[in-house]
Amino acid sequence: MIGRPLGLPGSTIGLLGGSFDPPHEGHVHITKQAIKAFNLSKIWWLVSPSNPLKDRKPEKLSKRYEASRKIMQHPAVTITDIESRLGSQFTAETINRLQCIYPGVKFVWLMGADNLVNFHKWDKWNWIVKNVPIGVLARPGEQIKAGLSPTANRYKRFRITREEAFNLSTLPPPVWTLLIGPMRNISSTELREQGFWT
């Protein structure tokens, strides 16, 4: 597994964190969308050791990491287990550590609209919004709920348009956008139920 991914000062890097249990074409699709829509140099898939908001224990990290590497073949995308190496359990902690380790890198936090719905339950969620630009990508059946979520309501005056989102990484937080576009109707839960790991 990769240790520390390369992040050069001045580069714009999207951070897509998740369990990737398992990774699927929906993750690939939103990653490619984000590279174009947000004008990112790179995207790092942060394959998390666990998800504090889920009761279910994920598949082994090494297995999820390898499955992510197989499905996400793109020169601008790096699959990393850096969260595990840093020992961070929460997104705010990960972002804070990465900003210290990589001074001069412009990070953007990426997530599906389904995560925005419950974002207000995340540890130090207000800190995240105030310290990194956020790009939210539509997921089937979630964009309306996401747009009405507590986070979206609280920070509605900081939401930018799709056109402005091209410069998302250069804008000072709090700033966020919800990108509506073509979607892939697939989920990790469905794949697990179909026996993906067996």
N, C-alpha and C positions, 0 to 999 in steps of 0.2 A: 504494500500500500504506500501511497505517496505521503511524504512527510509534509513539509511546508511548500505550498504551491508558489510559483513565481508571481510576484506582484510589484511592478515597477512604478515609481512615483509618476504621477500624471495619468496613469491608466485608469480606466473606468471599469469596475468589476461588479457584476451582479452576483449576489449571494442567494442561492436557492437552497434553503435548508429543508430537511425532511427526513423521515424514516426511510423512504424509498423501499417500502415493504409490501410488494416489490415495486421496482421502477417500471414505468410503462410508457407507451407512446404519448400519453397526455403530458407527461413530464418533458419529453423530448419536444413536443409541439410548443408548449409555453416557453421553453428555453429558446427555441429559434425565434419565436415571436418577440421575446424580450430583447434579444441581441439587436434586432432591426429597429423595433419601436423606441427603445431607450438609448440607442446609439452606444452600445457597450463594447469595450475591447474584448472582454472575456466574461464568462460566467463560471462560478465555482459551484458545483453541487456539493453541499455540505451534508454528507451522509451521517446522520446523527446516531449516537450510541443508543438513545432512547427518546421517547416523547413523554415529558412529565404530565401532559394532559390526557394520556391514554393509559387505561388500566392494563391493556394487553401488552405482553412482552414481545418485542419485535424479533424477527429472525436474526441469526448471528450477524454481527456487523460485517465480518469478512465476506459473507455470502451476499449481503445487500450491496456492498462495495463492488464486488466482481460483477454482479448482475447489472449494476449501474454503468460500469465501464463497457460492458458488452452492448448495451442498448443505446448509449449516448456517444456516438462517434462523430465528433465535430472538432475542428482544429481550435475553435475559440472556447471550448468547454473543458474544464478540469474537474475530475472527480476526486474528492479529498475526504479524508477522515480526520481533518485537523481539529474538529471539536473534541474528538476522543483524545487526541494528543495533548490538547490544551487542558483537558479535564473540565471543560465547561459543560454545564447542564442546561443552561437557559440561553435563549437567543440574545438577550441584552448583554450578557456576560461575553458571549462569543464575539459580538460586534465590537464591544469595547476593547477586547483583547486584540482583535484584528486591526483596529484603527491604531493601536499602539505599536504593533509589530510592523505594520506597513504604512509609515507616515507618507503622505503625499498621494496615496491611492484614494480614488473617489469611489467609495462603495455605495451600492444601491441594494436595499433589501427587497427580494422578490418573493411573492407568494401567490397562491391561488385564491380566488374570491371566497372559497369555502373557509380559508383561514382567517380572512378579515371578519367574517361573521362572529367568530369567538376570540378575536384578537385582544379584546379588553380583559380576557381572563389570563393572558400571558403575564409572566413575571416581568415587572418593570416595563409594561407596554408603552406607557407615556414617555419614558426615557428613550425607547426605540424610535418612536415617531419624531421626537425632538432632536435626535442625533444622527439620523441617516434618512436619505430620500427613500420612499417606498413605492415600488411598482407592483400593482395588484393585477393579476391576469384572470380573465373570466373563466369560470368552470361551469359546466352544464347545470342549470337549475339554481345557481348560486348568486348570479349578479344582482338580482333585485334585493335579496336578503343582505348581501354585502353592502349595497348602496344605502340601506336603511340601518346598518349596524351601529352600535354605540360609538365605535371608533370613527366611522364615516360621519356620523352626526357631530361628534365633538370637534373634529378637524375639517369640517366641510369647507370652511373658507380657505383652506390650504390645498384643496384639490385642484389639480391642473388638467387641461384638456389633452386629448390625444396628440394634437399638434405640438403643444408645449412639452410633452413627455419626451420628445427627442433629445431635449437638453436636461432631462431629469437629474443626471449625475452632477451637473454644474450648479444646480439650485440649492440654496441653503435650506436645511430642514427647519421647521416641519414643512414637508411637501410630499404629496402623494398623488397617484393617479390610478384609475380603474380602467384597464384596457379591455374593451369589448371587441371581440373578433371571432373568427371561426374557432370552433372548439372540438375536442375529441371526447366522446362520451365513454369514458373508461375510468375505473378507479382501482386503487390498490386493494381495497376491501373486497371488491368483486373478484379480482384475480386470486386473492387468498382463498376465498370461498370456493373457487373453481379448482383449487389444489395446485396453485402455481409452484410452491416450494416442494411439493411431493413428487 
